[in-house]
Amino acid sequence: MHEEDILKHICLGGKLRDAAVKALYQGHAQPMLSFFVHQGLSADEAQDVLQESFVKVIRSAASFNASGSANAWIWQIARNCLLDCLDKRTRLAGREVAVGVAQWHALEQSVAAPVCNLGLGVDACVAAGLEAFGTAMPDRAHALTLQMDGLAIEAIGHRLGRSVAATKEYLSQCRKKIQPFIAHCLELLAS
């Protein structure tokens, strides 16, 4: 199926749309992934940009102007998604802060200090761990708070500027990062 037909069938909906989306994926997924990786994205980032590219192609298929090449139009969307990803990465890298050895040592000591040995209950222990986590990793704590407040993954991703897949992975990593801050609270459950 030619790209022009793919875009037309996406607009028509139903089974034609399903077949067109499948053809779009089969014809473009691997070349786009290779392109994204060759442009410096990790495999995970490339998957996220691929997903974002397909979503944008599908959502904006009706705006395709048949006077141009459908293939070029599809690839322009993919390039724009790639540039957005690289721009976002640059902005995030500009906010990173170098931490010295002494600062890491102080952080390790504060995390290792068993908050629960102060006679606190489980709830207070977890609350103190969450507070320490929020101080050490405010962006990750914010993301977990959004999830604990019952916000859908899509809504969290929108607020964080991430795709759904990237948001799921980020939240998974956040849950791993918080474990040292609340692991000692498990001792209270055993007693």
Buried (B, 14 or more C-beta within 10 A) or exposed (E): BEBBBBBBBBBEEEEBBEBBBEBBEEBBBEEBBEBBBEBEBEEEBBBBBBBBBBBBBBEEBEEBEEEEEBBEBBBEBBBEBBEBBBEEEEEEEEEEEEEEEEEEEEBEEEBEEEBBEEEBEBEBBBBBBBEBBBEBBEEBBBBBBBBEEEBEBEEBBBEBEBBBBBBBBBBEEBEEBBEBBBEBBEEBEEE
